[in-house]
Amino acid sequence: MRSTTAGCWTCRMRHKKCDLEKPSCKECTERQVSCHGYGSKPAWMNGGPEERKERAKIKAIINKNFRRIKRLQHLTRQREREGDTSPEIQPDEDIRPFASPSCSLELQPLSPEIAEGEFTVDAAPQSVAPDCDQSFGPRQELSPQHARGIGGIDHQEAHLLMHYLDQVFPWQFPYHDSRSSLGNRGWLFLLVIKCGPLYHAILSLSSLHQGAIVDSREDILKKQKALNHHSRALRELCDIMSEKGDKLRDDHVRLADFLTCSFMLISFEVFGGAEHDWLPHLDAVTSVMSSSSPEDIFNRTTDSEETSRDGKNEDLIFLMVGVIWYDLLACVSTGSVPRLPYRRWLQTPGFNTADLMGCQNWVMLAIGDLATLSAWKDQQETDGVLSIRELAIKGLEIERRLETGIERLDQEHKVSIELGDLSRLQLTS
């Protein structure tokens, strides 16, 4: 058994060698388990029931991923033995647009590693050439035999990109208002054609979504394709964080690509039915954006082409609305507290969660306050100093604000109906 004297707390607990990358090490990221970071030792890590529970959770996630990938590989090999060699079932056989052919990625056969009585899977892509171009430069020219679509884009992947825009984006952001300040998605298109990790993250999510709406035979192929793109997106995202580190926030394009790609990976895990696998991606996002302020986003001056005509950073404003949304909603499912200063963001003029998610700022503010209040109550109980009177006062204040907001919504609805009736009367008169 290997032991480590340095590394993230997850690797120490699992007795694994940690590469010390921040905010999440590759050992944890590639196995899709929560990386508990490098700070002070977690209170639950004392050999007691909570630590055993965390060990069991990590073991279950790793085993689940291992079984899923092995099952897909078995089905693929079975199809090959039956003589079906259609190009569709060859993972990543096609030339990738905007990148060198040497960047093609295949899902390699996996071997479980026994350690501490658990299966661990090394899902890191092994076939990516070391000279793979990760820059966001001009796309490379493809030979005529490979340029099967407009601009050299492969027909199958072009179909996946359009499926994302038509079907998956509305699922991710069902209340997105195209008439609002967040309505223009041109920045998203610009990021996609730069072929950063976002490109493969979108293809993985789109392929997974398609696999859920086709027959079982095609479903296997779609999931295989989705896993290939997912692995590559993870690897390229780790490369960006390793290259930029703490300077990622200063690079407008890379920051937008990182945040958007993280959103796709979160959606991939949630759509795939994962219970905890989306947490590392959210941890990375909140870690990177923890020291950013609304002024950094709204007042940022840049020559980037993603800046709109009126000078607003539409991409980063859109993405920060999503970051705050994910951070607050995660509190509901995990029982944690918000990791970002949500009150400051939600009270910033021009920052409107309703334009993207349909839920107004005051509702999101109440969700964050309730999560914070719950954590305060638990800590007070642990310390033996909980005041029921103070708890009631804090709870009533949140309740009062919610009731006021609901009354305001009712009034706005009545006014809207009256204006509609008046408009119809004027048209008929």
N, C-alpha and C positions, 0 to 999 in steps of 0.2 A: 504494500500500500504506500502510495506516495504522500508525502506531507508537505505543506507549504508554510513558510514563516512569514510570507508577505503575499498580499493579493486582496481581492475583494472578499467580503465575508461569506459569500456563497461558495467561492472556490475553497476557502479555508474549511468551511463546514463539510464540503465534499472531498477534501484532501486532494485537490486538483491543482496543477500548475496554472497560475494566472498570468496573463500577458500584461496586466496592469493598465490596460487601455481605459480611458474615461470618455463618457460617464459610465459606460457599461463595457466589461471586458468581452472579448470574442468567445471565450470559453462558455460564457452564459448566453450571449447573443445567438451564437450558432446552434445552441441547444434549446433556444427559446424559453429559458427559465429566467426568473427575476434575479437581477444582479443587485445585491444589497450594498454595493458601493464600498468606499474605503474610509469612511468616517469612523466615528466612535462605535464600539461594539454594540450591536443591537441588544436591547434589554432581554429579549426572549431567548437569546443565544446563551443558555446557561445549562444545557444538558437536560432541561426539564421537558414537560409535555409540549410546550409551544415549539421548541426546537425539533422535537420528534415529528410534530405535525408538519412543520416546514419541510423537513427531510422527505416525508411521505408525499407531500405535494409535488416537490421537484422530481422525485422518482416516478410519480404517476405521469407527469408531463413528458418526461424523457421516454418512458415506455410507450406512451400513446403516439408520440411522433415516430418512434422506431417502427411500431406496428403498422402505422399508416403508410409510411414510405415502403416498407418491405412488401406490404400487400399490393401496392401499385406496381412495384417492380416485378412481383410474381405474376401479376395479370399481364403485364407487358411481355414478359418472357414467354408466357403461355401462348399469347397471340402470335408471337414470332415462330414458335414451334409448330403452330397450326398453318403456317405458310402465309399469313397476312403481313406483307412487308410494305404496306401503303406508306408513302412518305409522311403521312400525318402522325404515325406512331413513333417516328424517330425523333427523340427529343432534341430540340435546338439544332436540327440538321440544316435549317435554312440560314442563309447569310443574314446577319443582323444589320439593319439600316444604320447609317451614320457611324459605324464602328468597323474596326479591322476584323477580317474573317478569323483572325487568330483569337478573337475574344469569344468565340462560340463556347457554349457551356453545356455540358452533359451531366445528368444526374448519375453520379457514380454509385456502384453497388456499395451498400453500407455494411459494416461489420460491427456488431455490438461489442462494447468493451465492458468487462465485468469489473466493477470497483465498488466496494462497500455494499456488495449484494445488490447492485442496481445496474440496469442497462443504461449506457450512455452512448449516444450516436454522434459521430463526427460527421456532420452534414456539410462541412465546408467544401465548396467546389474545388476539385483538384485539377481540373482540366483548363483553368483559365491561364492563359499564357502570361508570364511575368511582364511582358512588354505591352500588355493591353492598354490602349489609350483611354484614360479616364477623363481627359480634358473635355471641356465644353466647346471645342473648336468647331470649325466648319466640317460638315460631314464628308466622309471620304467618297471618292468616286467608285462606283461598282462597275464591274465588267458587264457588257450587254446581256450575257447569259444569266446574270444574277439580278439585273434590274428589271424585275417582272412587273413592277407597279410604277406609278407616277413617282418620280424622284428617287427611284430605287427602293421604295418601300415594298416589302413583301405583302402580297395580297392577303394572306391569312392574318398577319399582324395589323394591317390597315383595317381589316374587318373587326379585330379586337379593339382597336382604338376607337372606332366609331361606336361599337357596342358599349364601350365605357361611357362615352359622351351622351349617347341616347338613352341607355338603360341604367347604368351603374351610378353615374353622378346624381341623377334624380333620386336614387335610393339612398345615397349617402347624405344628400342635402335636400330633403323633400320639400322644404319651405323656402328654398333659395328663390329670391325675387329678382328676376332679370331686369326689372325697372329700377332697382335700388342702386345705391352707390357701389354695392358689391356685385352687380349684375354682369359686368364685362369679364369674360373668362379668357380674354386674349392672352393674358400673362401665363395661363395654364398651358395654352397651345405652344407658346414660345419655350416654356420649360421642357415640354415633351419632346420637341424636335431637337433639343440640344443633346438628347440621349444620355442624360445622367441616370442615376439609379431610379428616378421617377418613371422613366420609360418602361423599365422592366417591372416595376411595382404595379403600374397601371395594367400592363399585359397580364400579370399574374392574377390580379383581382378580376379583370374582365373574363379571363379564361375560367376561373373558378365559378364566376356567376353564370357563364354559359353552361358549364358542366351541370349546374343544378336544374337547368330547364331543357336538357336534351335527354335522349334515351340512355340506358345504362351502358351500352357499348361505347358511345361517344363520351360519356361521362368519364370513363377511365382515361381516355386520351386527353381530355381537357384538364383533368387533375394533374396528370403527368406534366403537361405543358405549364400549368400554373406553378407547380413546385419548382420547375427549372427557372422560370423567371423570378420567382420569389427568392430563391437562393442567390441568384445574381444580384438582385436589388439589395439584399442584405449585405452582400460582400462589398458592393460599390458604396453603399451608405457608410459602412465601417471605414472604408478607405477615405471618404470625405472627412469624417470626424477625426481620423488619425492624422490626416494631412493638415487640417485647419485648426483642430483643437479649440482653444479659447478664442481664437480669432474668427471663428465661424460666423459670429454675430455681425462682424464688420464687412462680410462679403455678401452683398445683397442677393446675387443670383444663387450662390451656394446655399445661403440660409433659406431662401424660398424653396429651393429644390429639396433640401433636407426636411423641412416641415411638411411639404406636400407629400413626399415619399413616405414619411412616417404616418401620415393620415391613411395612405393606401395600405400600408402594412397592418395598421390597427384594424381597418375594415376587413382585410384579408383574414386575420385571425378570428374576428368576431363572426364574420360570415361563415367561416369554416367550422364554427361551433366550439372554438377554444374558450376555456374558462378563464385562464390567467395569462395566456401567451401574448396578449396585447399589452400587458403591463410594461415590459421592458422598453417598448417603443414610446409609450407615454412618459416613462421615467426619463428617457433620453431627451424628449422634447422639453419637458419642464425643467430639466437640468440646464439645457442650453439657454432657455428663455427666462430663467429665474432672475437674472440681473438686468433684464430689459424693462423699459418703462414705456408708457404710452407716448411720451415725448420722443423717445427713440424711433418709434414707428411712424407717428403722424408728422413729425417735424424733420424726418430724415431727409437730407439732401443727397441726391445721387444722380449720376448721369446714366443710370441703368435704363435700358429700353423698356423695362417693366413698369416704369413710372408713367402714370396717365398724363393726359394733356394738361389737366388742371394742377399737376404737381403732386398728386396724392399717390402714395405707394399702395395701389389697390391690392396687389398680391399679398403684401405683408399684413395689411389690415384684415383682408379676408381670412388669412391663415391664423392671425392672432385671435379672431373671433372663434375659430374652430378650436384653437388651443385652450382657451378659457372654457369653452363648452365641454370639451373632453375632460379637463381637469376637474370641473365641478360635478359632472355626471359620474365620474369614476368614484367620487365619494359615496354615491348611493349604493354602488355595487360592491365596494371594497370596505366600506366603513372607515375610510381614511379621512384626512382633512385636506383642503385645497393646498397645493404646493406653490401656487402663484398668488400675488396680491390682487385677488379678483375684484375687491371693492374699488380699488383705484382704476382698474381697467373698465369695469362696468359703469363707472360714474364719469367716464371721459366722453365729452361731446363727439358725436360721429361714430362711436363704438356701439353698434346695434346688433345684438344677437338675433332679433326678430327677422332681420333681413336675410339671414342665412338658415336659421333653425326654427323660426316661427315662434320662438319663446322670448318674451320681452325681458329687458335687463333686470327689472325689479323682481321677476320670478327667479332668475338665476342667482340674484343677490340673496334671496331668501334660502335657496338651496345651499349656498356656501355658508351662510350664517348658521343654518341648522346643523350642518356637518361640524362646524367649529364649536357650536354649543354642545353637541354630543361628546366631542373629544374633551371639552372643558369639564363636563359633568363626570366623565369617567376618571379624569385625573384628580378631580376634587374628591371623588369617592375613594380612590386609591390612597390619597393623602389623609383621608379621614376628616376633611374639613368642609364637606359639601353643605351648602346652605340651600335648603329647599325654597326659601323665600327669594333668594337671589336667582335661583334657577327659574322660578315662576315668572319673575319680572323680565328676565331675558327672553323667555319663551313667549310671553304676552306681547312683547314689543315686535317680535317677528310676526306673530299672528295678526297684530293690528295693521302692519304694513301690507300683509297679504290681503286682508279684507278691504283696505283702502284701494289697492290695485284692482281687485275684482269689481268694486263699485265703479271705478273709473272706466273699466272695460264695458260694463253694462250701460253706462251713460253714453259712451262713444257709440255703442251698438244702436241705441235708441235714436241718437242724432243721425246716424247713417240711414236708418230706416225712414225717418222723417224727411231727410233730404231726397231720398229716392222717391218717396210718394209725391213730394212737391215737384220734382223733375218730371214725373209722369203726368201730373196735372197740367203742367205748362205745355207739354207736348200735345195733349189732347184738346187744349183750349184754342 
